[in-house]
Every structure is written in structure tokens, then in C-alpha cells.
Amino acid sequence: MKALVLTGGAGTRLRPITHTRAKQLVPVANKPVLFYGLEAIAAAGVKQVALIVGDTAAEIKAAVGDGSAFGLEVSYIHQDAPLGLAHGVLIAREFLGDDDFVMYLGDNLLQQDLADFVARFEAQRALATTPRLGDEGPRVPSAQILLKHVEDPQRFGVAELDDNGRVLRLVEKPEVPPSDLALVGVYLFDRQIHDAVASIKPSARGELEITDAIQWLIEAGHIVLSEILDGWWIDTGKLTPLLEANRLLLEVVERRVDGYVDADSQLDGRVVVEGGARVVRSHIRGPAVIGAGSEVVDSFVGPFSAIGPGCLIQHSEIEHSVLLGKTRVVDAGRIEDSLLGYDVEVTRSARRPRATRLMVGDHCLVDLG
């Protein structure tokens, strides 16, 4: 079993944050989204991983390296343009060979254990190839997809299943969905998928769609199995889902204080204070994480906040927010439900006349409520 991780794409829905960095490296609970996926792949027993990279290749390579920090052997395949998930499989043919593989979208977060998903696929394939007497036994599945019940299936690729959980057909963003089962960004394939991606044509948006490739497998008579996700699944490509992912992951942090907390400060609940961080005359109410080297002075940091490394929070209140790193929030009043990038400065000056003074780039959102 190998793994193919898609880390291309422009991240337009998270601009301006992704003007300067890869969307897969935006941290959630102070860890890049991509790292959660790589850790899950390693925990599933997969060692050989290829990352499909695009314009942010240098940043992805700098963060992941050779994969040894995750117990993986990582290589990189460059995709000149975001031409679709199936195109990623097409250009990874040499790396994948004839091996089974898991395909994972690098900006997705799953609660479900990837190891169990992989193990069940391998068990089904092993069962189908076990010699039997008197009958042919089950046929070998060529793919297995992960599905989730959603309230708005019109926004997703949607699956129609038979009574045994086999996939009958897939429809991309249908006006009238055949079900409420959306495709989650994790797929398992055998070598038959290479024939599929080589046979399909680009969609109306000019991409080779993985839904079309899976539909090709079905129409060619191959078995495509499905599994319905029990826990949560979040595509972190937009602000609201990213903050929700941050909340869900902070729910499971364990209290740890490696930094300095003075006697006049108060920590409530599950709070992580990383090494080199300082909390002075402040109140931190968990779950929350204060990153390495950050300072919280005369301030309140409320639940579901992740303060990245090297930040300064002074005379301010932060709640349900993510600060990526090296950001200064001074005399800023109360900030909530927000995402602040790197090297951001939010201050309240004493200049007269009093006014809101902004320097805001493209694709920003400013709420002066």
C-alpha cells in the first residue's frame, strides 16, 4: 500500500492567507492541516508517500522534507496546473506502479481512523482472492470510497448505493441528488484506476474528475465499495470550517504547561502553554493553545483559541480565533471568530481624531461590528 496526497490548488477560498502560503500548511490547533493527514497515513502502516505539489511546492517541501519526521518516505511530483484529482493519479503512474494506494486530500481533516478504513479494504481484497470450494466467492473490489451524510449534497460529488453498499453511480454536484451521501476526500484504489484516468475526458471546467474515473470503473464492471463516515469531516478551505476544525481538535487537547505562568495568572481547563511562552497577569480559559515564544500580558484568551508561535497579546481579549504566528494584538479590545495571518498587527492608537485606520489587501474581510 502506498499513499498519494494532493497538495496543489490555489486556496482561493482562504485568501488573503493563501496569497503567501499553501492552504495545506495553515495551522489548526497550532499544527498544519497537512501534518494531520501524514500522521494518519503513517498510523495506517503506509510508508511510501508521494505529494502532488503545485505553485507552493517549495513551501511544502520545506515543511515536510523527506518525511522521516513522520516515519514516512516522501517524494514529490509536480503538477503544472490544478487539472483535477484524477490528473494527479495520472502523473503519479510511475510512483504508484501496480500497488494499491490511498489517495488523500491534503486540506481535509477526518475524525475517523484511516488505519481501519485501509484495513477493511485490504481484508475485502484478501477475502475475494481466497480459494473456495463450490462457489466463486466475492469479486475483488477495485476501489473503496468514504462517504458522509450531508445537508447540502448539491455542493459535492454524490454517490448512489445498492443494498450491499456497492456504488452504483456517482454524480458531481447534482441539481437533484440521488442521495445525501457526499464523497469525502479519501479514496482507496488498485491498479485498475490507471486505466480509468487514462480513458476519461476533461470535464466542463477543464479537469480530470476523480468521480468520472470511479464511474468509469463501475461501468467497466469493477466493484467499488463504500463506507459511511461516522465522525466529523471538514474541508478546511474556508474560514468557518477552519475555525470549526480548530474547535474540534482543541476539544481533545490535554493540559500541558511547558512555558512560564506567573502567580497573577489563571489557567482554566485544558490549556497548553508551549515552551518559551509567557502568561503574565492574564486569564486563559481552555481549551486553548499558546504557541512557543508567545506572550500573553494583561489579557484574556478564551475557549477554542490557538495562538501561534511568537505572538504578543497585550491588553486584549481573544476568543474562538486562530493566530498563525508573529502577530501582535495590542489594546485591541475583544476579537472573536477570527483568523489572523503571520506578522499581522492589530492595535488601537491614541491618535486624534479617533478613527478606524486600515491597510487591507485583496480578498480580505473586515467586520467593524
Protein Blocks (a to p, Z undefined) as FASTA:
>chain_A
ZZdddfehjhlmmccklmmbcfklpceehiafklmmmmmmmmnopabdcddddfklmmmm
mmnmnolmnopacdddddfbagbjklmmmmmmmmnmmadcddddfkbccfbdfklmmmmm
mmmmmmmmpccehiabjaddfbdcdddddfblmlpccddddfkopafbdcehifbdcbfc
dcdfbdcddfklmmmmmmmccdfkopacfklmmmmmmmnopacdddddfbdcddfkbfkl
mmmmmmmmmmmpccddfbdcdfkbccehjadddehiacehiacdddddddehiacehiac
dehiacdehiacehiacehiacfbhpacehklpaehiacdehiacdddfbdcdddddddd
ehiacdfZZ
